[in-house]
Amino acid sequence: MTIAILTPILPIFHPAPLILHPPFVPSHRQAHPDTGTLRVRITSSVTHCGNNKIQSSHSPRPLRITPRSRHLERDPGQSPAMSSATANGSTASGLKFLIYGRTGWIGGLLGQLCAGSGIPYEYGSGRLENRASLEADLEAVRPTHVFNAAGVTGRPNVDWCETHRVETIRANVAGTLTLADVCRSKGLVLINYATGCIFEYDEKHPEGSGIGFKEEDTPNFIGSFYSKTKAMVEDLLKNYENVCTLRVRMPISSDLSNPRNFITKITRYEKVVNIPNSMTILDELLPISIEMAKRNLTGIFNFTNPGVVSHNEILEMYRDYIDPNFTWKNFTLEEQAKVIVAPRSNNELDTTKLKTEFPELLPIKESLIKYVFEPNKKTSSA
């Protein structure tokens, strides 16, 4: 008897060569003396003839960068706006952003930040998993940078992903890879908002030790299907030298009415666990992500404020600044496991790399007070 064994056929992604199209071609590389970050100086392939600019016939060359922390940089004397209008359809500012995730929380905030900063931007209309629609977006918008704040997190929470696995793979894996590949083929940096919920405290990184997981560490948490897909796609994206992966964790903003806000969530829970975690204050860090695009930073970054803060510490601040009558109850991880479908990630991320690039970044507790609780203060005792 002959037995036929059928195996599933998975889509194969063939990365296109990264081309920095004219007017930008790499001309010089040097290691940053402090961080070891590879900086690639970009020179213009535009030839000046009197007061006229003549497009050079120089053919674009593939850019090959192997280190995981990368920094594309123009020559000091070059204007950021130099010929970018010709090459990418941007305005005199030299910038034009294409943002995916219009209906999402982070995507919406990005648009507001761009509008407030005078940066031209448009939202992508294509589906991430549809390559042709993404290519059409790039052709229509002609951006200088692309931001991906789209993806599946699940509603009301990540437990949704446990029963919608194909949809989760389609958006978080296939879609993100397709967007990265399309951007790479056009020589565009992609700022990808990912997650740091791919780690959990372990023997080498015990809770309360102050030893955080670094960018190069291998994810050790796949307790939820959501985290599993995010760890999977992060590993694959390491092969794309045009991608800046930002590991966001438990995002918080000054909008305490937003149901996606971590503070809003836990103030509405009947019971909460009390575990210190790294978290992302969006009011401080989203503007930094725009600056990262301007600097053409790529590679993986732990995108949280330095240090950790526990659930109880946040709720104490909420009580002191917002509602003096607020009370809450704690329960253990074992008790929590009985009311959720998938386990949750708890960890501390090492932010040395981000802090080196942005020394002004505030520790998590200071950032919480400055950006969240002080602007929303309703009590006189705080």
Buried (B, 14 or more C-beta within 10 A) or exposed (E): EEEEEEEEEEEEBEBEEBBBBBBBBBEEEEEBEEBEBBBBBBBBBBEEEEEEBEEBEEEBEEBEBEEBBBBBBBEEEBEEEBBBBBBBBBBEBBBBBBBBBBEBBBBBBBBEBBEEEEBBBBBBEBBBBBBEBBBBBBEBBBBBBBBBBBBBBBEEBBBBBBEBEEEBBBBBBBBBBBBBBBBBBBBBBBBBBBBBBBBBBEEEBEBEEEEBBBBEBEBBBBBBBBBBBBBBBBEBBEEBBBBBBBBBBBBBBBBBEBEBBBBBBBBEBEEBBBBBBBBBBBBBBBBBBBEBBBBBBBBBBBBBBBBBBBBBBBBEBBBBBBEEEEEBEEBEEEEBEEEEBBBBBBBBBBBBBBBBBBEEBBBBBBBBBBBBBEEBBEEEEB
